[in-house]
Amino acid sequence: MSARDVLITGIGLVSSLGEGAGRHWKLFAGGTEPVVDRERFAPYTVHPLPAIDWGLQIAKRGDQRQMETWQRLGTYAAGLALEDAGAKDDEALCGSMDMIVAAGGGERDVTVDASIMAASETEADVGVAINRILTTDLRPTLFLAQLSNLLAGNISIVHKVTGSSRTFMGEEGSGISAIETAAARIRSGQSSIALVGGAFQTEHPDMLLSYELGGHLHRGDWKPVWSRARSEGGGVVTGSGAAFLVLESREHAERRGRAAYARLGEIRSAAMRRGDGHAAAIAAAIDSIGPAAGDLLTISGASGAHAATAAETEALVARPGLVARGLSSLTGHLKEAQFPFAVATAALAVRNGAAPAPFAADEKPFAGTPGTVLATTIGYGSSEGLAIVTKAE
């Protein structure tokens, strides 16, 4: 036990299942069916956002209007985490709180894109047509709304979190780096409390296009994350959601009398060579971070991508004591928010002293009380992250 142990004292979650740490744990523990939309973006399936009253965490309508959906989503989840940590109404605490956000790019104006594509089929001079459409149809504020660091900016404006601020980009790797950096700063004494997390909004054609151009999206009937290997497409079913955590040093949490969900232990990040040897590299990383023996509950952020998920499956099966729960079966792939969501779910399991019910028929039951939980995220294209979450005692 150390004064600089990293404790998880607040969790803010939003997914297709609803919002809040309590609701998610109730559904995870009791067993639930995924919420999916098979029609809007057919042949692709998505896990859609639930109905959200944005005003509960973003009071001013003006603030809501100037944000794209992914920014509202992240700002909302950040508010849930601050509220859960007992920090939301403490201006002095939020004013000194550091923030690390995992973010992607903004949403494109699909109507303008469609106009340009249509003009390219009929206009003699496509360049002239593009300039005309961009100067007349494109919103001047669109480029500001696309800035990745505006999610952190909006959180600062709405929730008054005004300590140091960092934004990482790079799909799942950004979420891994955000958690790893926040924890390292707390352990080194550079920070005492930090808000960290990410958000992803998939219900937008350009977001799905970016996956499909790489051949990543699953087609056909929905299947659990472990069961897509022989299905058409690339295996990834995306979801809209967000996950934010409040991390703080043990000393800081005890000073303000806050109980913790769990302690965030060792974190490993990597950029492993894909292909032959990937499964062995994942297994070696798990062996280096996990307990030497005994059953180990594993909250996996597997995306369903054929090669990456096959490699993770091989690594997990090679260690019989590992009992995995494939988070994406219920939430969809959350890109930047994938690792923070997996870590948050691991913390909920530790706090409640129980494993989530199997998320799919081929997942094994877990006997006993999970005092230590492994959270993993093996990126669909690159980046690997693992974290150990234990009791806060």
Contacts in CASP RR format, 6 or more apart in sequence:
PFRMAT RR
TARGET T0000
AUTHOR 0000-0000-0000
METHOD contacts of the structure
MODEL  1
MSARDVLITGIGLVSSLGEGAGRHWKLFAGGTEPVVDRERFAPYTVHPLP
AIDWGLQIAKRGDQRQMETWQRLGTYAAGLALEDAGAKDDEALCGSMDMI
VAAGGGERDVTVDASIMAASETEADVGVAINRILTTDLRPTLFLAQLSNL
LAGNISIVHKVTGSSRTFMGEEGSGISAIETAAARIRSGQSSIALVGGAF
QTEHPDMLLSYELGGHLHRGDWKPVWSRARSEGGGVVTGSGAAFLVLESR
EHAERRGRAAYARLGEIRSAAMRRGDGHAAAIAAAIDSIGPAAGDLLTIS
GASGAHAATAAETEALVARPGLVARGLSSLTGHLKEAQFPFAVATAALAV
RNGAAPAPFAADEKPFAGTPGTVLATTIGYGSSEGLAIVTKAE
1 250 0 8 1.000
1 393 0 8 1.000
2 250 0 8 1.000
3 249 0 8 1.000
3 250 0 8 1.000
3 251 0 8 1.000
4 186 0 8 1.000
4 187 0 8 1.000
4 188 0 8 1.000
4 189 0 8 1.000
4 249 0 8 1.000
4 250 0 8 1.000
4 251 0 8 1.000
5 249 0 8 1.000
5 250 0 8 1.000
5 263 0 8 1.000
5 392 0 8 1.000
6 182 0 8 1.000
6 183 0 8 1.000
6 186 0 8 1.000
6 187 0 8 1.000
6 247 0 8 1.000
6 248 0 8 1.000
6 249 0 8 1.000
6 250 0 8 1.000
6 263 0 8 1.000
6 264 0 8 1.000
6 265 0 8 1.000
7 247 0 8 1.000
7 248 0 8 1.000
7 249 0 8 1.000
7 250 0 8 1.000
7 253 0 8 1.000
7 260 0 8 1.000
7 261 0 8 1.000
7 262 0 8 1.000
7 263 0 8 1.000
7 264 0 8 1.000
7 392 0 8 1.000
8 245 0 8 1.000
8 246 0 8 1.000
8 247 0 8 1.000
8 260 0 8 1.000
8 261 0 8 1.000
8 262 0 8 1.000
8 263 0 8 1.000
8 264 0 8 1.000
8 343 0 8 1.000
8 344 0 8 1.000
8 347 0 8 1.000
8 389 0 8 1.000
8 392 0 8 1.000
9 84 0 8 1.000
9 85 0 8 1.000
9 246 0 8 1.000
9 247 0 8 1.000
9 248 0 8 1.000
9 253 0 8 1.000
9 258 0 8 1.000
9 259 0 8 1.000
9 260 0 8 1.000
9 261 0 8 1.000
10 21 0 8 1.000
10 81 0 8 1.000
10 82 0 8 1.000
10 84 0 8 1.000
10 85 0 8 1.000
10 86 0 8 1.000
10 245 0 8 1.000
10 246 0 8 1.000
10 261 0 8 1.000
11 20 0 8 1.000
11 21 0 8 1.000
11 80 0 8 1.000
11 81 0 8 1.000
11 84 0 8 1.000
11 243 0 8 1.000
11 244 0 8 1.000
11 245 0 8 1.000
11 246 0 8 1.000
11 261 0 8 1.000
11 344 0 8 1.000
11 347 0 8 1.000
11 348 0 8 1.000
12 19 0 8 1.000
12 20 0 8 1.000
12 21 0 8 1.000
12 77 0 8 1.000
12 78 0 8 1.000
12 79 0 8 1.000
12 80 0 8 1.000
12 81 0 8 1.000
12 84 0 8 1.000
12 242 0 8 1.000
12 243 0 8 1.000
12 244 0 8 1.000
12 245 0 8 1.000
12 344 0 8 1.000
13 19 0 8 1.000
13 20 0 8 1.000
13 21 0 8 1.000
13 24 0 8 1.000
13 77 0 8 1.000
13 80 0 8 1.000
13 242 0 8 1.000
13 243 0 8 1.000
13 341 0 8 1.000
13 344 0 8 1.000
14 20 0 8 1.000
14 49 0 8 1.000
14 50 0 8 1.000
14 52 0 8 1.000
14 73 0 8 1.000
14 74 0 8 1.000
14 76 0 8 1.000
14 77 0 8 1.000
14 80 0 8 1.000
14 199 0 8 1.000
14 241 0 8 1.000
14 242 0 8 1.000
14 243 0 8 1.000
15 24 0 8 1.000
15 47 0 8 1.000
15 50 0 8 1.000
15 239 0 8 1.000
15 240 0 8 1.000
15 241 0 8 1.000
15 330 0 8 1.000
15 331 0 8 1.000
15 332 0 8 1.000
15 334 0 8 1.000
15 341 0 8 1.000
16 34 0 8 1.000
16 35 0 8 1.000
16 36 0 8 1.000
16 47 0 8 1.000
16 48 0 8 1.000
16 49 0 8 1.000
16 50 0 8 1.000
16 239 0 8 1.000
16 240 0 8 1.000
16 241 0 8 1.000
16 330 0 8 1.000
16 331 0 8 1.000
16 332 0 8 1.000
17 23 0 8 1.000
17 24 0 8 1.000
17 27 0 8 1.000
17 32 0 8 1.000
17 35 0 8 1.000
17 50 0 8 1.000
17 330 0 8 1.000
17 331 0 8 1.000
18 24 0 8 1.000
18 50 0 8 1.000
19 50 0 8 1.000
19 52 0 8 1.000
19 76 0 8 1.000
19 77 0 8 1.000
19 80 0 8 1.000
20 80 0 8 1.000
20 84 0 8 1.000
21 80 0 8 1.000
21 84 0 8 1.000
21 344 0 8 1.000
21 348 0 8 1.000
22 348 0 8 1.000
24 345 0 8 1.000
24 348 0 8 1.000
25 348 0 8 1.000
25 352 0 8 1.000
27 330 0 8 1.000
28 325 0 8 1.000
28 330 0 8 1.000
28 345 0 8 1.000
28 348 0 8 1.000
28 356 0 8 1.000
28 357 0 8 1.000
28 359 0 8 1.000
29 352 0 8 1.000
29 354 0 8 1.000
29 356 0 8 1.000
29 357 0 8 1.000
30 356 0 8 1.000
30 357 0 8 1.000
31 356 0 8 1.000
31 357 0 8 1.000
31 358 0 8 1.000
32 330 0 8 1.000
34 47 0 8 1.000
34 222 0 8 1.000
34 329 0 8 1.000
34 330 0 8 1.000
34 331 0 8 1.000
34 332 0 8 1.000
35 47 0 8 1.000
35 48 0 8 1.000
35 50 0 8 1.000
36 45 0 8 1.000
36 46 0 8 1.000
36 47 0 8 1.000
36 48 0 8 1.000
36 222 0 8 1.000
36 237 0 8 1.000
37 45 0 8 1.000
37 46 0 8 1.000
37 47 0 8 1.000
37 48 0 8 1.000
38 45 0 8 1.000
38 222 0 8 1.000
40 46 0 8 1.000
40 48 0 8 1.000
40 203 0 8 1.000
41 203 0 8 1.000
41 205 0 8 1.000
41 208 0 8 1.000
43 219 0 8 1.000
43 220 0 8 1.000
44 208 0 8 1.000
44 212 0 8 1.000
44 217 0 8 1.000
44 218 0 8 1.000
44 219 0 8 1.000
44 237 0 8 1.000
44 238 0 8 1.000
45 218 0 8 1.000
45 220 0 8 1.000
45 222 0 8 1.000
45 237 0 8 1.000
46 202 0 8 1.000
46 203 0 8 1.000
46 208 0 8 1.000
46 237 0 8 1.000
46 238 0 8 1.000
46 239 0 8 1.000
46 240 0 8 1.000
46 332 0 8 1.000
47 202 0 8 1.000
47 237 0 8 1.000
47 238 0 8 1.000
47 239 0 8 1.000
47 240 0 8 1.000
47 330 0 8 1.000
47 331 0 8 1.000
47 332 0 8 1.000
48 203 0 8 1.000
48 239 0 8 1.000
48 240 0 8 1.000
49 69 0 8 1.000
49 73 0 8 1.000
49 201 0 8 1.000
49 203 0 8 1.000
49 240 0 8 1.000
49 241 0 8 1.000
52 73 0 8 1.000
52 76 0 8 1.000
54 64 0 8 1.000
54 72 0 8 1.000
54 76 0 8 1.000
55 61 0 8 1.000
55 64 0 8 1.000
56 76 0 8 1.000
57 75 0 8 1.000
57 76 0 8 1.000
57 78 0 8 1.000
57 79 0 8 1.000
57 80 0 8 1.000
57 83 0 8 1.000
57 158 0 8 1.000
58 64 0 8 1.000
58 67 0 8 1.000
58 72 0 8 1.000
58 75 0 8 1.000
58 76 0 8 1.000
58 158 0 8 1.000
59 158 0 8 1.000
60 158 0 8 1.000
63 154 0 8 1.000
63 157 0 8 1.000
63 158 0 8 1.000
64 72 0 8 1.000
66 141 0 8 1.000
66 145 0 8 1.000
67 75 0 8 1.000
67 145 0 8 1.000
67 150 0 8 1.000
67 154 0 8 1.000
68 106 0 8 1.000
68 107 0 8 1.000
68 145 0 8 1.000
68 146 0 8 1.000
68 201 0 8 1.000
69 107 0 8 1.000
69 201 0 8 1.000
69 203 0 8 1.000
69 204 0 8 1.000
69 240 0 8 1.000
70 104 0 8 1.000
70 106 0 8 1.000
70 107 0 8 1.000
70 151 0 8 1.000
70 199 0 8 1.000
70 200 0 8 1.000
70 201 0 8 1.000
71 145 0 8 1.000
71 150 0 8 1.000
71 151 0 8 1.000
71 154 0 8 1.000
71 199 0 8 1.000
73 199 0 8 1.000
73 200 0 8 1.000
73 201 0 8 1.000
73 240 0 8 1.000
73 241 0 8 1.000
73 242 0 8 1.000
74 151 0 8 1.000
74 155 0 8 1.000
74 198 0 8 1.000
74 199 0 8 1.000
74 242 0 8 1.000
74 244 0 8 1.000
75 151 0 8 1.000
75 154 0 8 1.000
75 155 0 8 1.000
75 158 0 8 1.000
75 159 0 8 1.000
76 242 0 8 1.000
77 197 0 8 1.000
77 198 0 8 1.000
77 199 0 8 1.000
77 241 0 8 1.000
77 242 0 8 1.000
77 243 0 8 1.000
77 244 0 8 1.000
78 155 0 8 1.000
78 159 0 8 1.000
78 161 0 8 1.000
78 195 0 8 1.000
78 197 0 8 1.000
78 242 0 8 1.000
78 244 0 8 1.000
79 88 0 8 1.000
79 155 0 8 1.000
79 158 0 8 1.000
79 159 0 8 1.000
79 244 0 8 1.000
80 244 0 8 1.000
81 195 0 8 1.000
81 244 0 8 1.000
81 245 0 8 1.000
81 246 0 8 1.000
82 88 0 8 1.000
82 94 0 8 1.000
82 159 0 8 1.000
82 161 0 8 1.000
82 195 0 8 1.000
82 246 0 8 1.000
84 246 0 8 1.000
85 246 0 8 1.000
85 248 0 8 1.000
85 258 0 8 1.000
86 258 0 8 1.000
87 93 0 8 1.000
87 94 0 8 1.000
87 97 0 8 1.000
87 193 0 8 1.000
87 246 0 8 1.000
88 94 0 8 1.000
88 159 0 8 1.000
91 160 0 8 1.000
93 193 0 8 1.000
93 256 0 8 1.000
94 159 0 8 1.000
94 160 0 8 1.000
94 161 0 8 1.000
94 162 0 8 1.000
95 160 0 8 1.000
95 161 0 8 1.000
95 162 0 8 1.000
95 163 0 8 1.000
96 163 0 8 1.000
96 192 0 8 1.000
96 193 0 8 1.000
97 161 0 8 1.000
97 162 0 8 1.000
97 163 0 8 1.000
97 193 0 8 1.000
97 194 0 8 1.000
97 195 0 8 1.000
98 163 0 8 1.000
98 164 0 8 1.000
98 165 0 8 1.000
98 166 0 8 1.000
98 182 0 8 1.000
98 185 0 8 1.000
98 191 0 8 1.000
98 193 0 8 1.000
98 194 0 8 1.000
98 195 0 8 1.000
99 152 0 8 1.000
99 155 0 8 1.000
99 156 0 8 1.000
99 161 0 8 1.000
99 163 0 8 1.000
99 164 0 8 1.000
99 165 0 8 1.000
99 166 0 8 1.000
99 194 0 8 1.000
99 195 0 8 1.000
99 196 0 8 1.000
100 165 0 8 1.000
100 166 0 8 1.000
100 167 0 8 1.000
100 168 0 8 1.000
100 178 0 8 1.000
100 181 0 8 1.000
100 182 0 8 1.000
100 194 0 8 1.000
100 195 0 8 1.000
100 196 0 8 1.000
100 197 0 8 1.000
101 149 0 8 1.000
101 151 0 8 1.000
101 152 0 8 1.000
101 155 0 8 1.000
101 165 0 8 1.000
101 166 0 8 1.000
101 167 0 8 1.000
101 168 0 8 1.000
101 178 0 8 1.000
101 196 0 8 1.000
101 197 0 8 1.000
101 198 0 8 1.000
102 167 0 8 1.000
102 168 0 8 1.000
102 169 0 8 1.000
102 170 0 8 1.000
102 173 0 8 1.000
102 174 0 8 1.000
102 175 0 8 1.000
102 177 0 8 1.000
102 178 0 8 1.000
102 197 0 8 1.000
102 198 0 8 1.000
102 336 0 8 1.000
102 337 0 8 1.000
102 339 0 8 1.000
102 340 0 8 1.000
103 148 0 8 1.000
103 149 0 8 1.000
103 151 0 8 1.000
103 152 0 8 1.000
103 167 0 8 1.000
103 168 0 8 1.000
103 169 0 8 1.000
103 174 0 8 1.000
103 198 0 8 1.000
103 199 0 8 1.000
103 336 0 8 1.000
104 148 0 8 1.000
104 169 0 8 1.000
104 170 0 8 1.000
104 171 0 8 1.000
104 174 0 8 1.000
104 200 0 8 1.000
104 335 0 8 1.000
104 336 0 8 1.000
105 146 0 8 1.000
105 148 0 8 1.000
105 169 0 8 1.000
106 145 0 8 1.000
106 146 0 8 1.000
106 147 0 8 1.000
106 148 0 8 1.000
107 145 0 8 1.000
107 146 0 8 1.000
107 201 0 8 1.000
107 204 0 8 1.000
107 206 0 8 1.000
107 207 0 8 1.000
108 204 0 8 1.000
108 206 0 8 1.000
109 137 0 8 1.000
109 138 0 8 1.000
109 139 0 8 1.000
109 142 0 8 1.000
110 204 0 8 1.000
110 205 0 8 1.000
110 206 0 8 1.000
111 137 0 8 1.000
112 133 0 8 1.000
112 134 0 8 1.000
112 137 0 8 1.000
112 138 0 8 1.000
113 206 0 8 1.000
115 133 0 8 1.000
115 137 0 8 1.000
116 129 0 8 1.000
116 130 0 8 1.000
116 133 0 8 1.000
119 126 0 8 1.000
119 129 0 8 1.000
119 130 0 8 1.000
119 133 0 8 1.000
120 126 0 8 1.000
120 129 0 8 1.000
123 129 0 8 1.000
144 150 0 8 1.000
148 167 0 8 1.000
148 169 0 8 1.000
149 165 0 8 1.000
149 167 0 8 1.000
151 167 0 8 1.000
151 198 0 8 1.000
151 199 0 8 1.000
152 165 0 8 1.000
152 166 0 8 1.000
152 167 0 8 1.000
153 165 0 8 1.000
155 161 0 8 1.000
155 195 0 8 1.000
156 162 0 8 1.000
156 165 0 8 1.000
161 195 0 8 1.000
164 191 0 8 1.000
166 178 0 8 1.000
166 181 0 8 1.000
168 174 0 8 1.000
168 175 0 8 1.000
168 177 0 8 1.000
168 178 0 8 1.000
168 181 0 8 1.000
170 336 0 8 1.000
170 383 0 8 1.000
171 335 0 8 1.000
171 336 0 8 1.000
171 379 0 8 1.000
171 380 0 8 1.000
171 381 0 8 1.000
171 382 0 8 1.000
171 383 0 8 1.000
172 303 0 8 1.000
172 335 0 8 1.000
172 336 0 8 1.000
172 338 0 8 1.000
172 339 0 8 1.000
172 377 0 8 1.000
172 379 0 8 1.000
172 380 0 8 1.000
172 383 0 8 1.000
173 269 0 8 1.000
173 336 0 8 1.000
173 339 0 8 1.000
173 377 0 8 1.000
173 379 0 8 1.000
173 382 0 8 1.000
173 383 0 8 1.000
173 385 0 8 1.000
174 336 0 8 1.000
175 197 0 8 1.000
175 198 0 8 1.000
175 336 0 8 1.000
175 337 0 8 1.000
175 338 0 8 1.000
175 339 0 8 1.000
175 340 0 8 1.000
175 377 0 8 1.000
176 267 0 8 1.000
176 269 0 8 1.000
176 339 0 8 1.000
176 377 0 8 1.000
176 383 0 8 1.000
176 384 0 8 1.000
176 385 0 8 1.000
177 269 0 8 1.000
178 196 0 8 1.000
178 197 0 8 1.000
178 198 0 8 1.000
178 339 0 8 1.000
178 340 0 8 1.000
179 196 0 8 1.000
179 197 0 8 1.000
179 245 0 8 1.000
179 264 0 8 1.000
179 267 0 8 1.000
179 339 0 8 1.000
179 340 0 8 1.000
179 343 0 8 1.000
179 387 0 8 1.000
180 267 0 8 1.000
180 269 0 8 1.000
182 191 0 8 1.000
182 194 0 8 1.000
182 196 0 8 1.000
182 247 0 8 1.000
183 247 0 8 1.000
183 264 0 8 1.000
183 265 0 8 1.000
183 267 0 8 1.000
185 191 0 8 1.000
185 194 0 8 1.000
186 192 0 8 1.000
186 193 0 8 1.000
186 194 0 8 1.000
186 247 0 8 1.000
186 248 0 8 1.000
186 249 0 8 1.000
189 249 0 8 1.000
191 249 0 8 1.000
192 248 0 8 1.000
192 249 0 8 1.000
192 251 0 8 1.000
192 252 0 8 1.000
193 246 0 8 1.000
193 247 0 8 1.000
193 248 0 8 1.000
193 249 0 8 1.000
193 252 0 8 1.000
194 246 0 8 1.000
194 247 0 8 1.000
194 248 0 8 1.000
195 244 0 8 1.000
195 245 0 8 1.000
195 246 0 8 1.000
196 244 0 8 1.000
196 245 0 8 1.000
196 247 0 8 1.000
196 340 0 8 1.000
197 242 0 8 1.000
197 243 0 8 1.000
197 244 0 8 1.000
197 245 0 8 1.000
197 336 0 8 1.000
197 337 0 8 1.000
197 340 0 8 1.000
198 242 0 8 1.000
198 243 0 8 1.000
198 244 0 8 1.000
198 336 0 8 1.000
198 337 0 8 1.000
198 340 0 8 1.000
199 241 0 8 1.000
199 242 0 8 1.000
199 243 0 8 1.000
199 336 0 8 1.000
199 337 0 8 1.000
200 207 0 8 1.000
200 238 0 8 1.000
200 239 0 8 1.000
200 240 0 8 1.000
200 241 0 8 1.000
200 242 0 8 1.000
200 334 0 8 1.000
200 335 0 8 1.000
200 336 0 8 1.000
200 337 0 8 1.000
201 207 0 8 1.000
201 240 0 8 1.000
201 241 0 8 1.000
202 208 0 8 1.000
202 238 0 8 1.000
202 239 0 8 1.000
202 240 0 8 1.000
202 335 0 8 1.000
203 240 0 8 1.000
207 238 0 8 1.000
208 217 0 8 1.000
208 238 0 8 1.000
211 217 0 8 1.000
211 236 0 8 1.000
211 238 0 8 1.000
215 233 0 8 1.000
215 234 0 8 1.000
216 233 0 8 1.000
216 234 0 8 1.000
216 235 0 8 1.000
216 236 0 8 1.000
216 305 0 8 1.000
216 380 0 8 1.000
217 233 0 8 1.000
217 234 0 8 1.000
217 235 0 8 1.000
217 236 0 8 1.000
217 237 0 8 1.000
217 238 0 8 1.000
218 228 0 8 1.000
218 231 0 8 1.000
218 232 0 8 1.000
218 233 0 8 1.000
218 234 0 8 1.000
218 235 0 8 1.000
218 236 0 8 1.000
218 237 0 8 1.000
218 304 0 8 1.000
219 231 0 8 1.000
219 232 0 8 1.000
219 233 0 8 1.000
219 234 0 8 1.000
220 231 0 8 1.000
220 232 0 8 1.000
221 231 0 8 1.000
222 237 0 8 1.000
223 231 0 8 1.000
224 326 0 8 1.000
224 329 0 8 1.000
224 359 0 8 1.000
224 360 0 8 1.000
224 361 0 8 1.000
224 362 0 8 1.000
225 237 0 8 1.000
225 300 0 8 1.000
225 302 0 8 1.000
225 303 0 8 1.000
225 304 0 8 1.000
225 309 0 8 1.000
225 326 0 8 1.000
225 327 0 8 1.000
225 328 0 8 1.000
225 329 0 8 1.000
225 332 0 8 1.000
225 359 0 8 1.000
225 360 0 8 1.000
226 302 0 8 1.000
226 304 0 8 1.000
226 309 0 8 1.000
226 313 0 8 1.000
226 326 0 8 1.000
226 329 0 8 1.000
226 360 0 8 1.000
226 362 0 8 1.000
226 363 0 8 1.000
227 360 0 8 1.000
227 362 0 8 1.000
228 234 0 8 1.000
228 235 0 8 1.000
228 237 0 8 1.000
228 304 0 8 1.000
228 306 0 8 1.000
228 309 0 8 1.000
229 306 0 8 1.000
229 309 0 8 1.000
229 310 0 8 1.000
234 304 0 8 1.000
234 305 0 8 1.000
234 306 0 8 1.000
235 303 0 8 1.000
235 304 0 8 1.000
235 305 0 8 1.000
235 306 0 8 1.000
235 309 0 8 1.000
236 303 0 8 1.000
236 304 0 8 1.000
236 305 0 8 1.000
236 333 0 8 1.000
236 380 0 8 1.000
237 304 0 8 1.000
237 328 0 8 1.000
237 332 0 8 1.000
237 333 0 8 1.000
238 332 0 8 1.000
238 333 0 8 1.000
238 334 0 8 1.000
238 335 0 8 1.000
239 331 0 8 1.000
239 332 0 8 1.000
239 333 0 8 1.000
239 334 0 8 1.000
240 334 0 8 1.000
241 331 0 8 1.000
241 334 0 8 1.000
241 337 0 8 1.000
241 341 0 8 1.000
242 334 0 8 1.000
242 337 0 8 1.000
243 334 0 8 1.000
243 337 0 8 1.000
243 340 0 8 1.000
243 341 0 8 1.000
243 343 0 8 1.000
243 344 0 8 1.000
244 340 0 8 1.000
245 340 0 8 1.000
245 343 0 8 1.000
245 344 0 8 1.000
245 347 0 8 1.000
247 264 0 8 1.000
248 258 0 8 1.000
250 260 0 8 1.000
250 263 0 8 1.000
250 392 0 8 1.000
253 259 0 8 1.000
253 260 0 8 1.000
259 392 0 8 1.000
260 392 0 8 1.000
261 347 0 8 1.000
261 348 0 8 1.000
261 350 0 8 1.000
261 351 0 8 1.000
261 392 0 8 1.000
262 346 0 8 1.000
262 347 0 8 1.000
262 350 0 8 1.000
262 351 0 8 1.000
262 373 0 8 1.000
262 389 0 8 1.000
262 390 0 8 1.000
262 391 0 8 1.000
262 392 0 8 1.000
263 389 0 8 1.000
263 390 0 8 1.000
263 391 0 8 1.000
263 392 0 8 1.000
264 343 0 8 1.000
264 347 0 8 1.000
264 387 0 8 1.000
264 388 0 8 1.000
264 389 0 8 1.000
265 387 0 8 1.000
265 388 0 8 1.000
265 389 0 8 1.000
265 390 0 8 1.000
266 289 0 8 1.000
266 387 0 8 1.000
266 388 0 8 1.000
267 385 0 8 1.000
267 386 0 8 1.000
267 387 0 8 1.000
267 388 0 8 1.000
268 285 0 8 1.000
268 288 0 8 1.000
268 289 0 8 1.000
268 384 0 8 1.000
268 385 0 8 1.000
268 386 0 8 1.000
268 387 0 8 1.000
269 383 0 8 1.000
269 384 0 8 1.000
269 385 0 8 1.000
270 281 0 8 1.000
270 285 0 8 1.000
270 383 0 8 1.000
270 384 0 8 1.000
270 385 0 8 1.000
271 382 0 8 1.000
271 383 0 8 1.000
271 384 0 8 1.000
272 278 0 8 1.000
272 281 0 8 1.000
272 282 0 8 1.000
272 384 0 8 1.000
273 281 0 8 1.000
274 307 0 8 1.000
274 308 0 8 1.000
274 311 0 8 1.000
274 381 0 8 1.000
274 382 0 8 1.000
275 307 0 8 1.000
275 311 0 8 1.000
277 311 0 8 1.000
278 307 0 8 1.000
278 308 0 8 1.000
278 311 0 8 1.000
279 310 0 8 1.000
279 311 0 8 1.000
279 312 0 8 1.000
279 314 0 8 1.000
279 315 0 8 1.000
279 318 0 8 1.000
280 315 0 8 1.000
281 384 0 8 1.000
282 311 0 8 1.000
282 312 0 8 1.000
282 314 0 8 1.000
282 315 0 8 1.000
282 378 0 8 1.000
282 384 0 8 1.000
283 314 0 8 1.000
283 315 0 8 1.000
283 318 0 8 1.000
283 319 0 8 1.000
285 384 0 8 1.000
285 385 0 8 1.000
285 386 0 8 1.000
286 315 0 8 1.000
286 316 0 8 1.000
286 319 0 8 1.000
286 322 0 8 1.000
286 374 0 8 1.000
286 376 0 8 1.000
286 386 0 8 1.000
287 319 0 8 1.000
289 374 0 8 1.000
289 386 0 8 1.000
289 388 0 8 1.000
290 296 0 8 1.000
290 372 0 8 1.000
290 374 0 8 1.000
290 388 0 8 1.000
291 372 0 8 1.000
294 321 0 8 1.000
295 321 0 8 1.000
295 322 0 8 1.000
295 323 0 8 1.000
295 366 0 8 1.000
295 367 0 8 1.000
295 368 0 8 1.000
296 319 0 8 1.000
296 321 0 8 1.000
296 322 0 8 1.000
296 323 0 8 1.000
296 372 0 8 1.000
296 373 0 8 1.000
296 374 0 8 1.000
297 323 0 8 1.000
297 325 0 8 1.000
297 346 0 8 1.000
297 349 0 8 1.000
297 355 0 8 1.000
297 366 0 8 1.000
297 370 0 8 1.000
297 372 0 8 1.000
297 373 0 8 1.000
297 374 0 8 1.000
298 316 0 8 1.000
298 322 0 8 1.000
298 323 0 8 1.000
298 324 0 8 1.000
298 325 0 8 1.000
298 373 0 8 1.000
298 374 0 8 1.000
298 375 0 8 1.000
298 376 0 8 1.000
299 324 0 8 1.000
299 325 0 8 1.000
299 326 0 8 1.000
299 327 0 8 1.000
299 342 0 8 1.000
299 343 0 8 1.000
299 345 0 8 1.000
299 346 0 8 1.000
299 349 0 8 1.000
299 356 0 8 1.000
299 373 0 8 1.000
299 374 0 8 1.000
299 375 0 8 1.000
299 376 0 8 1.000
300 312 0 8 1.000
300 316 0 8 1.000
300 324 0 8 1.000
300 325 0 8 1.000
300 326 0 8 1.000
300 327 0 8 1.000
300 342 0 8 1.000
300 376 0 8 1.000
300 377 0 8 1.000
300 378 0 8 1.000
301 326 0 8 1.000
301 327 0 8 1.000
301 328 0 8 1.000
301 338 0 8 1.000
301 339 0 8 1.000
301 341 0 8 1.000
301 342 0 8 1.000
301 375 0 8 1.000
301 376 0 8 1.000
301 377 0 8 1.000
301 378 0 8 1.000
302 308 0 8 1.000
302 309 0 8 1.000
302 312 0 8 1.000
302 313 0 8 1.000
302 326 0 8 1.000
302 327 0 8 1.000
302 328 0 8 1.000
302 376 0 8 1.000
302 378 0 8 1.000
303 309 0 8 1.000
303 328 0 8 1.000
303 333 0 8 1.000
303 338 0 8 1.000
303 378 0 8 1.000
303 379 0 8 1.000
303 380 0 8 1.000
304 328 0 8 1.000
304 333 0 8 1.000
304 380 0 8 1.000
305 379 0 8 1.000
305 380 0 8 1.000
305 381 0 8 1.000
308 378 0 8 1.000
308 379 0 8 1.000
308 380 0 8 1.000
308 381 0 8 1.000
309 378 0 8 1.000
311 378 0 8 1.000
312 376 0 8 1.000
312 378 0 8 1.000
316 322 0 8 1.000
316 324 0 8 1.000
322 374 0 8 1.000
323 355 0 8 1.000
323 363 0 8 1.000
323 364 0 8 1.000
323 365 0 8 1.000
323 366 0 8 1.000
324 363 0 8 1.000
325 345 0 8 1.000
325 355 0 8 1.000
325 356 0 8 1.000
325 358 0 8 1.000
325 359 0 8 1.000
325 363 0 8 1.000
326 359 0 8 1.000
326 360 0 8 1.000
326 363 0 8 1.000
327 338 0 8 1.000
327 341 0 8 1.000
327 342 0 8 1.000
327 345 0 8 1.000
327 359 0 8 1.000
328 334 0 8 1.000
328 338 0 8 1.000
329 359 0 8 1.000
329 360 0 8 1.000
330 359 0 8 1.000
331 341 0 8 1.000
333 380 0 8 1.000
334 341 0 8 1.000
338 377 0 8 1.000
338 379 0 8 1.000
339 375 0 8 1.000
339 377 0 8 1.000
339 385 0 8 1.000
339 387 0 8 1.000
342 375 0 8 1.000
342 376 0 8 1.000
342 377 0 8 1.000
342 387 0 8 1.000
343 375 0 8 1.000
343 387 0 8 1.000
343 389 0 8 1.000
345 356 0 8 1.000
345 375 0 8 1.000
346 373 0 8 1.000
346 374 0 8 1.000
346 375 0 8 1.000
346 387 0 8 1.000
346 389 0 8 1.000
347 373 0 8 1.000
347 389 0 8 1.000
349 355 0 8 1.000
349 356 0 8 1.000
349 370 0 8 1.000
349 373 0 8 1.000
349 389 0 8 1.000
350 370 0 8 1.000
350 371 0 8 1.000
350 372 0 8 1.000
350 373 0 8 1.000
350 389 0 8 1.000
350 390 0 8 1.000
350 391 0 8 1.000
353 369 0 8 1.000
353 370 0 8 1.000
353 371 0 8 1.000
354 369 0 8 1.000
354 370 0 8 1.000
355 365 0 8 1.000
355 366 0 8 1.000
355 368 0 8 1.000
355 370 0 8 1.000
358 364 0 8 1.000
358 365 0 8 1.000
371 390 0 8 1.000
371 391 0 8 1.000
372 388 0 8 1.000
372 389 0 8 1.000
372 390 0 8 1.000
372 391 0 8 1.000
373 388 0 8 1.000
373 389 0 8 1.000
373 390 0 8 1.000
374 386 0 8 1.000
374 387 0 8 1.000
374 388 0 8 1.000
374 389 0 8 1.000
375 386 0 8 1.000
375 387 0 8 1.000
375 388 0 8 1.000
375 389 0 8 1.000
376 384 0 8 1.000
376 385 0 8 1.000
376 386 0 8 1.000
377 383 0 8 1.000
377 384 0 8 1.000
377 385 0 8 1.000
377 386 0 8 1.000
378 384 0 8 1.000
378 385 0 8 1.000
END
